[in-house]
Amino acid sequence: MRCIYCGSEESKVLDSRSTDETNSIRRRRECLNCGKRFTTYETVETVPVLVVKKDGSRQAFDIQKIRNGMIKACEKRPVSIAQIDQMAEDIEKQIQNSLKQEIQSQEIGEMVMKKLKEVDEIAYVRFASVYRQFKDVTNFIKLITEM
């Protein structure tokens, strides 16, 4: 780490603390050349993930879209926002850990349905009915009987 005062690359870490609510670490450093102290922040570098839609178009992964879909599916159900946030974060971690730079929107939809099924079956059916775009009642009934 380069000293902000003299430009020296030699410094020692005096204190390290994780910051609230973010995935970063605050480090207090002292320059071994000039003796002045400064603070640095380290964050985990994430690979941007693109979502490949059904029509072949691509867009940046957005966890907020997953949250919004889950909130609609869980409307008037005994599922808290904290549970929805946790499910969305779990899906985001799973996607980031796959190390893929592109993921099919269908894969994300299946992940969401799996999480919803574990938490609330009614929310699962609601999401599945919109996600799978049922054209008739027979497909809907088939989904329910599989449960």
N, C-alpha and C positions, 0 to 999 in steps of 0.2 A: 504494500500500500504506500503510495507516494505522499509525503508530508505536504500539507497545503501551504505551509509557511516557507520552507526552504527547498522543497522538491526532492528531498532525499527519499530513497526507497527503503531505508532501514528504520523500522519502528517495532515497538513491542506492545502487545495487548495488555492493558491494565485491568480491564473489566469487560465481561460479556454478559448480555442480558437479552432474553427474547422480548420482543415488543408485543403489546396487547393487540389481539384480534388479527394480526398479520403473520405471515410466515417469514419474518425477517429477524435478524439478530443485530442488536446495537452493540458496537464495540468501542470502548474508550481506549485510545492509543497514545503512546508517547514516542516522539521522534528521537532516535538515538543520536542524531546529528546536532539538532538545535535545542532539544529538550522540551519543546512545546507540545501541548496535548491537543488532540482533536478527536472527533467522533466519526465513525463510519457505520454504515448500515449494509448488511449483506442480505440478499434475498435469493430465493431459489429461482433459477431460470427455467421457465416452462416453454415447451415447444408448442407453437400455435397449432391448433387442430382445426381442420376444415371439415364441415359436414357436407356430405354429398347427398343432395335431395333426390327425390324420385325422378324428377325431370332432368337430372344430370348436372344441375347448377350447383355451385359450391358457395358456402358462406361460413364465416367464422363461428366456431362453437360458442354458444351463449347459454350459460347456466340459468339465466333468468327465464329463458323460454321453457326450460324443463320445469322450473318452479311454477310458472304461470299455468302450465298444463296440469300440474299436480294440484294446484290450488283449486282450479275449476272442477277437477274430478272429485276432490274432497269437500266440496262445498256442502254445508249442512250435514257433515259427517263428523264423528268424534276423533278427528285427526288434527293435531295441533300444528301451528306454523313451524314450531321447533322440529317436529317429526318430518315435515315436508322439507325443511332446510337440510336436515341430516340425510334424508334420502337423496336429495339433489347433489349434495356434497359427495356422498358415496359414489354416485354415478360419475361425477366429474373426476374423482380420484381413479376410478376404474378405467376411464377413458385415457387419462394422463398416464397411468401405469402401463397401458397397452403399448405405449411408445409409437402408436400409429400417428401419421400426420394427417390422414384422412379417415373418416368413419362414415358409414352409411347411416342415413337418418333412421332406417328400419332397425338397425342395431340399437340405437338410442331408445327408440320406441319400445323395443322388447325389454331393455333394461328397466325402463320406467314401469312397464306393466308388471314385471317381476317384483319390483319393490312395492308397488301398490297392492299387489295380491297378498304379500306378507303382512301388510298393515291393515287393509280394509278391502274386503271383497267387493263391496258396492262401488267404491271408488275405482277399483280395478275394472269392473264391468263398464262403468261410465267412460273411462279413458279408452278402453279397448273398442267400445262401440264407435267412438269418434275416430280413433287412430286407424282402425281396420276398415272404416268406411263401409259398414254393412249395407248391402243393397236390398236385402230382404230379411224377414224374420227368421228363416231357417238357420242362417249363419249365426245369428244372435243366440238362438236357442241352443245350437251346437256348443257355443262358447260356455254357456251357463251349465249345460250338462257335463262338460269336461271338468268343471270345478267340483 
